[in-house]
Amino acid sequence: MAEAILYWFAVIIIAIIDRIGYFGVFLLMAIESANIPVPSEITMPFAGFLASQGRFNVWTLGFIGALGNLAGSLLIYWLLACKGMAFVERYGKYFFMRKEEVELADRWFLRHGGKIIFWGRLLPVVRTFISMPAGLFKMSLWRFTYLTFIGSFIWSSVLTWIGFELGERWEDIHIYFSKFSNAILAILVIGVVGWVWHHFYYKNKK
């Protein structure tokens, strides 16, 4: 089932880039950063392959990919900055979020948010959703913007360059990233289970 979904994702991504070029890359990368899991591990390597055929410029693709990521990220940042905390205050208890935990996370993100945003942009899965805490805790917009762009530019450029070097074998890269993504997803699931367990342990102890 997952392979079939991934196949159709790939078909759609390839068709969009092949038809509308650089704007297609921008659009797909923006959608990915708007929390819709369109895999950049397909978008950028395929664009890199087309660059090896003389269709695109590698550095321009890296820049366009980063711009797309920034556009989608700013949208999510804005939504969470405007409505996120009100949602947490009203419905947070249903997601096992206590007020003191949110305040602690706010202080922690204030101190380490820059590192989280930059390195988060270089990790599959994590990079798609990293804008949410930045908006929720109202990280400096300027800092969020330049760290997002730099991290996204590195990510987009590396994937493009790999696709360029692999040529017609560009799809091979997704095999490796797929395993890495599954490992990160497993870690996130364990983290969520730990969070829920901690909540009930705290509640019972109290």
N, C-alpha and C positions, 0 to 999 in steps of 0.2 A: 504493500500500500504506500509506504513512505517513498519507495523508489519510483512508483508511478507518479506521485505528486511532484517529486523532484524532476522527473522527466518532463512533465508539462510546464513546470516552472522554467526549465532550460529552454524549451521550445518557444515560450512566450518572450523570454529575455532576448534570445538570439534574434527573433523576428523584429522586436522593437529596435535593437541596436542596428540591425542590418538595414532597417527602413529609414530611421530618423537620426542615425549617427550620434554625434556628440550630445545632442539634446536628449536622446534616448538614454545615454549613460547618466546624464544629470538627473533625469526623471527617476530612473530605477534606483539610483543611490539615495535620492531624496526619500523615496517610498520606504526603502530599508530603514533609514534613520527615523522615520515617522512611526516606528514600532510595527511595521508590516514586514514580516520576515522574507523579503526578496533577497536571496543570497548573493552578496557581492563576490563570493568565491566563484560564481558563474559569470556575473556581469563583467568584472574587470579582466579576468583571464581571456574571455572571448574577445573583448575589445582589444586586448593586447595581441591576440592572434590576428585580428584584422589589421592592426598596425604593422605586423610583420608582412602583410600582403600589400602594404603601401596605402591603406585606406585612412589611417589615422596617425597622429604623432603621439609617441609614448608619453612624453612629459605633459602634453596638453590633456591627455586622458587622465593622468594622475591629478591634475589641477581641477578638471571638470568633475571627476569623481568626488574629490574633497569638497567642492562647492555644493554638490548635490547632498552629500552627507550633512553639511552645515545647514542647508536650507531645511531639511527634514528635522534636524535636531533642534533648531531654533523654534520651530512650530511646537514641538513637544515641550520644550523648555517654557515657552510662553503659556501654554495650556496649564501646565503644572504650577507655574508661578502664580497664575491668576486664580485657579480653582482648586489646586491640589491640597493645600492645608485645610481648607474648609471641608473638603471631602474626607480627609483623614480625621478631623475632629468630630465629624458627624457619623462616619461609618467605620472608623479605624478599629473599633472594638470587635467588629465582625471579622477582621483580618488579624486578630490577636496583637493589635498595636496599642500599647498603653501610652498615656500622655508623657510620662517620664522617659519612656524608651524613645519616643519621637524627639524629645528635647535633647536627649543624649546623642542621638544620631545626628541631629542638627549641629551640635557643637563639634562632633567628630568630623563631619563633612566640611565644616568651616575650616578646620585645621588641615585636613588631608584631601579635600575635594579636588585640588589641582592634579595631584598624582593619580587619583581615581579616574578622572576624566581622560587624562592623556593615555594611561596604560589600558584603560577600558576600551579605548578606540582601536587597540591592537589585538583584541581578543574576540574570536567568533562568539556569537550569541550575546555576550555581555555588551558588545558595542552597539547592538540594536536598541538596548533599553537604558543605556547609561545616562541619557538626557533626563530621565524621570527624576532621580534624586537631585540632580543639579537644579532643576526648576522648582521642585518641592521645597528645597532648603534655600532657594533664592541665592544661588552662587552668583558672584559678580558676572554680569552679562559679558563684559569685555573679556574677562579671563576665560569664561566658558567658550566664547567665540574663537579666540586664537588657539586655545588648547585643542578644541574640537577640530579646527581646520588643520593644524599641524599633524595631529595623530591620524586623521583621515587621509591626509596627503601621503603620509608614509605608507599606510595600509593600501590605498588605491594604487600608488606607484609600484609597490612591490608586487602586487597581484598582476598588474599590467605587464610589468617586466617579465614575470614568470611566464605569462601567457605568450608574450612575444618570443621568448626563448624556446618554449615548447612547440610553438607553431601549431600544426594540425593535431598535436597531442595535448592541447591546452586543457582538455577535460580531465586529464590524469590528476591535475592538482586537486580536484574536488574530492577524490578518494581519500587523500591525506587530511584535508581540512574537515571532512565529514567525521573521521575518527576523533579528531581533536575537539570538534564541536560536541560530539556525543559525550566525551569525557567532561567537558565544562558543564554541559547540561546535567550530567549525573551529580556533579559537585553542587550545583545550584539546588537540585531536588533534595539532596542530603541537607543542605543549609535550611531549606524551607521546613523539612521534617524536624530538624533540630530546633527551629524557631517555635514551631507549634508545641513541641514537647516542653521547651523551656516555659512557655506561657502556662501550660496546665500544671507544671511542677511548681511554678511561682504561685499560682492560684491556690493549689492544694496546701502548699506550705503556709500561705497567708491565712 
